[in-house]
Amino acid sequence: MACVAVASLVRTIEIEFLQYKPRPLVLHNHLISSNKHLIQSFHQNLGFLICQLEEERIDGVEAVKRLETKLRDLAFRVEDEIEFLVAHLYDYEYLDGIADLFVEERDTNAEKTTQPCVKLGQVFQSAMEEIEAIKEELVKIKNMDEAEGRKTAPDVIRRSEVLSSQHASHSKEQMVGKEDEFGTIKKLLTEFGSKEKKVVSIIGMGGIGKTNLARQLYEDSSVSIHFDVRAWVVASQLHNKRQMLVGLLNSISKQGNLENSTDEDLALKLYQCLKRQRYMVVVDDVWSGEAWDDVSNCFPDDGNGSRVLLTTRLVAVANYISSDNDFFHHMQLLDQIDSWNLFCEKAGKSRGAAFEIIGKPIVKKCKGLPLAIIVVAGLFSKLNTLNEWENIAKALDSSTTTTIAETCSKILSLSYNHLPHHLKWLKGTYKNLWIET
């Protein structure tokens, strides 16, 4: 739940403050210019913290769960405050105009403390303090785990066994219909004859599972043991060079305070970390050649079989980065058998033949797109009666959608409508989630 809340908040921050062309009213009220560093720092810390919590999920289970709950509540609250503030920018503009008409002298000090840019800064500053507190608690948990591990070797073995079994279970869950593609890319990473540094590109539409597949490869034990160093960074449509460099460095090892380092210093440090190492670097969700150019010089070629694993929706981006088609992989949509298997896994145990008769045509409408199947399965898992299934099926059948994008939008709208009232404040973020995967 914490991951979902954080992902939603990250998306909201990117939409409102990190786009190439933010809303004019946001710019006019100086929300970004006054808080740019704070927004970027908070955005980066969110991603780092959720990754750390995922790594520590096995250790100190109850303690980690408490931290996840804190982070989830923080994410929900901050997103709510951001959306409330942005939605009321129009009210601020209107009230300012009224005040200009009726007030000859304005209290500039009082006005300053109520400006939207100041309020937004207070929201992020308070949130950053909570993030730091959560990080400190997480460090304590890690230290305790390490101390306990040094005392009792059998505990370490048991923990390793639990991690391995959970990883195997997680891999199986995520790899429905993707086993062949997993094997193909794994060979390009670890077995293909070339010792030159190569860029392996996973290409496919949004929602097809590029990131999930890359994550499975990144975490696979036989892949990880093949490389000396691994690193992961998300570029995204709104890429930021500095954030990418910091993210890669922190992915390799905790670097401490990098705020005073220039971009050139960061790039050099990253290059030195990778030099003479056989490395695997994942650059996820690349939208432009510019994003690649910002970090590509940091990846040395020592002729030792290093690999960069790239995910992108755009063939043109893959062609820009590398002309070697042997290292391109175009992801495929699921066939009907795998689509139905994925649906059943996510929707829960089989409910009988009558439910299957309703469910299979719905899965067919998802056109083999994993994200659409997962979302609709999640919706149907919460419906207990045959009548409820039939009503949703009728709503989808009434749609005249023809493209995968239109179908996904329809499915997500239905899922949104079935949210509890207290969760509907997520608004368009939830409805547009399919675009980001």
N, C-alpha and C positions, 0 to 999 in steps of 0.2 A: 504493500500500500504506500510505503514511503517513496518507492521508486516512481510510482504513478503520480503522486503529488508533486514530487520534485520535477519530473519531466514536464508536467503541466505548467509549473512556475517558470521553468527555464524557457519554455516556448513563449509564454506571455512576455517575459523580459526581452526576448529576441524580437518579437513582433512590435512591441511598443518602443523599445529604446535602441536596438542594435541593427535595425534595418538600414539599408543604404539610403533610403528616403523615408524617414519617419513622418508621422502625421504633422502637418504644418502647425497645428495648435500645440503639439508637444514641443516643437522647436521654438515657437513663439513664447512659450512660458518657460523656456530655458531649463526644462526638466533634464535634458541630456547634458548640455554644456556645464551645468552646475554640479552634476553628480556623475560624470562620465567614469572617472576612476573607480568610484565606489560601486557603480553598477557592474562594471567589468570584473572587479575583484569579487563581488558577491556571486556573480554568474559562474566564475571559475571555481570558487570554493564549493559551490553546490555540487558540481560535477565531481570534484575531488572527494568530497565527503561521502557521497552515495557509493562511490567505488570502494572506499575504505570500509564502509559498513558492510558491503557485500562480501568483502574478503574476510571479515571478522564474524560472519553470521554464525559459524560453528562455535567459536570461542565465547564463553561467558554468555550463553544464549539469552538468559533473562536480562542481563545488563545491556546487551546489544539491542534487544527488542525495545527496551525503554528508550534508548537513544533514537531508534527508528521512529518511535511514536512521537518523540519530541520534534524530530526533523519533519515528520509528516504534518504535525500541527502547525509548525512554523511555516512550512510551504503553503498550506491552505490559507493561513492568516495573511501572509505577505501578498499572495496573489490577489486575495480579496481586497486588500488595502490599495494595491496598485490599480486594479480595475475600477474601484470606487473613485479613486482620485482622478484617473484619466477620464472617466465618464462625466465627472463634474467640472471638467475644464470649461465646458460651455457655460455652466452656471457662473463660474468665476469671471468669465469674460463679460457676461451680461450684467452681473452685479457691479463690476468695475465701471461699466458704462453708466449705470444708474448713479453710482457714487460720484462720478465726475459731474453729473448734472446738478446734484443737490448739495454737495459738500465743497465749500470754498477751500478749506485747508484740511489736508489729510494727515493723519498721524502715520508718518512714514515708518517709524519703528514698529508700531503695531502691525502695519501692513506687511512689513518684511517677514515677520514671524508666521504670517498666515499664507504667504505665497505658496503655490503648488510645488515649486522647485525646492523650497525649504522643507515642506512636509514630506516630499518624496525622499529627500536626503535623510530625514529623521527616521523614516520607515526602514531604509537600507542600513543606516548606522545601527539601529536597534537590532535588526536581523543579523548583521555581521557579528555583533557581540554575542548573540545566542549561538551562532555558528561556531565561534571560537570556543565557547563553553562546551559545546558538544564534542569538538575536536579534542579538547583537553581530557574530557571523560574517556574518549576512545583511546587516547594514548595510555591512560592509566590501565584500561582493560588489556591493551596489548602487552604492557609491561608485566602485568600479573600473569598473563598467559605464558609469556616467555619464561618467567621465573618458575612457574609450575612445570613447564616443559623440561627445564634443566634438572629439576628434582627427580622426576619420575619418567624414565624412558618408556615404560609400558603405556603411560598415558599418551605419549607422543605417537606411538604405534597405533593405538586405538583411534586417536584423532585423525591420523592419516587414513585409516581404513574408512572412517565415516566420511571424510572429504572425498575419497575416491568413489565410494558408493553413491554419494549425492551427486558428484560430477557425472558419473555414468548415467544416473537416472535423469539428470537435467539434460544431458546430451541427447538421450533417447527421445525425450519429450520434444526437444526443439528440432530434431532431425527428420521428422516425418516427411517422406518423399524426397529428401535431400541427400540421402546416403551416397548416391553416385557422384553428385556434384562435390560433396565433401571429399571423396576419394580423389577426384580429378585435381582439385586445387591443392590438396595435400601433396600430391606428387610434384606439382609445379614448385611448391615451397621447399620440399625436402629431398626429392629423388631425381629431379630433372638434371641432366648432365652438366649444364652450364655453371661455371664457377664465377662468372661475372655477376655483379649486382643486377638483379632483375626486378622490374615492377610487374606484379601479378594483379591484373585488373578484374574485379567482379563487377559486371555491368548488368543493370536491370531496373525496371520501373519501381516507383515507390510502393512499399508494402509487400514486395516479393520475397523479402527475407535476406537481403544482402548483409546487413549488419549482424543478424543472428548467425548466419553462416560464418562470417569472419570471426565472430566471438567464439564459436565452437572450435574453429581452427586454432585460434590464439590460445585457447585454454587446453587443447588436446595435449596429453602428456608426451606423446611421441614427437609432436611438433615442438613443444617447448624445450625438450631436452636436446633437440637438434641445434638450437641456437644458444649463443652465449648471453645475448641481451635481447629483451623484447620491450616494445613500447607501443602505446596506443594513443591516438588523438582523433578528435572529431573536427573536421574542417567546417562543415555546414555551409548553407547558402550565404550566411553572413560571417564569413571567415574573418579572423583577426590574427595577424601574424604573431604578435606578441603572445597572445593566449595559446596559440598552437605550440610555440617554442617552449613556453613554461609547462604546458601540459605534457609534452614529450619528455622533458627533463624530469618532471615529477613522476611520470610513469616508470621511468628507469629506476630512480631512487629519490627519496625525499631530499630536496635540495636546500631547504632552509629559506632564508629571505632573499628573494630575487628582485625585489622592487627597485633597487638602486642600479640594477644591471641594464645596460642598453640592449637593444635588439641584437646588435652586432656581438656583444659579449655573450648573450644567450645562445646565438647561433654557433659561435666558436666552442662554447662549453658543450653543446650537444654533439658537435662534430668530434670533439675529443673523447666524449663518452663512447661513441660508436667506433672510433678508429681502432683498427686491428682486432675488432670483434666481429664474429659472425652474428649478425643481428637480424631480427624480424621486426619491422615497423608497420603498424596498421594506420593508414590515413583514411578515416571513415567519412563517407558522405561528401565527396569532393564535387563542387559545382563548376569550377573554373580552372583554367590554366594558371591564373594568377595565384590561387591558393596553393597550388603545387610549387610554383616558382618561389614562393615565400620560404619554403623549407627544404627544397630539393638539394641545395648545395650543402646541407648538413649531413647528407647520407653518403659517406665515403665508399669507394669501391676498391677493396683490397683483394679482389679475386678469390674470396673464400666462401662464396655461395650465399651472401647476404640477400635478403628479400624485403621488398616493400609491398605490402598487400593493400590495394586501393579499392574502395567501393565508390561507385558513381552511377548516376542514372543516365549519363550522357556519353554516347560513343565518341563524340567529338573530343571530349575531355580525355578519354583513354587514349585516343589517337595522338592528341597533343603531347601527352606525357611519354608515350612509348609507341613505336611503330611495329613492335614485335607481336604480331597476332597470335603467336604460339602461346603467349602468356595472357591472353584475353579469355575470360569465361563469361558467356552470356547466360544469366540465370533463366531457368524455365519455369513456367507456371505448373502447378500440380495437375496431374490427371485426375479423373473422377474418383478412382479408387483411393488414392492418397488424400484427396480432398475430403472424402467421407471419413477416412480414418482419423484425420486431424480434427474434424468436427466432433467425432465421437469422443476423442480424447479430451477435448476442451469442454464439451458439453456435459461430461460425466457419463455414468454407466448407461447402457442401453435401456430404453423405456418401453420397448416392444415394437411389434410390426407396424401398428397404427401410427406411432410417432415417426418411424422410419419412412413411411409413405409420405408424410408431410415434410420431413427434414431433407430428404435427398434432392427434391426440386429446388429447395432454398439454397443448398450447398452448390448446386449447379449454377445458380445465378451469380455466385461469387467468382465464377470463371477461372478458378484455380489460383486466385490470389490469396496467399496465406493470411495476410492481415485481415482481409474481409471475412475469411472463414473463422478466424479466432474471435473476431468481434461478434459475429452473429452467433457463434457457439456460446459465447459468454452471456449473450442476451437470452438465448433459449434455455441455458442452464438454470435460469432463475424463474422459468415458467413451468408450473407443475402440472397443469391440466391439458388435456388434448384440445379443449376449446381455446385456450390461450395460444397454443401453437398455431391453430387454424387461423386465428385472427391476425397474427403476425404474418403468416403465409399469404393471406388475402391482401394485406397492406403492400407486400412486396410484389404480388402478382398484378396489382393495379397499376404498378409503375410501368412506364413506357421506356425506361432506361435501356440504352444499347451498349454504352461503353463501360469498361471496368470502373473508371472514375465515377461515372454517374451511379453505378450500382453500389459502390462503396459509400458514396454520399448518402444514398437512400438508407442503407443498412445502419450507418452511424446515426442518422437522424432518428430512426426507430429506437436505437439503443439509448440515445439521449432522452427521448420521450419517456422511457421506462426507468430513468434514474429516480431515486428518491428526491423529494422536493429540496432537501437541504444540500444536495449535490449539484443541482442544476445551475448554480452560480458559475460553474465552469464554462458555461455558454459555448461560444464558438471554438474554444480551445479543444474541447472534447470532440466536437463535430468534425474538426479538421485534422484530427490526430493521424488519420491514414496517410496524409501527405508527407509526414515527417519520418516515416519508417523506411 
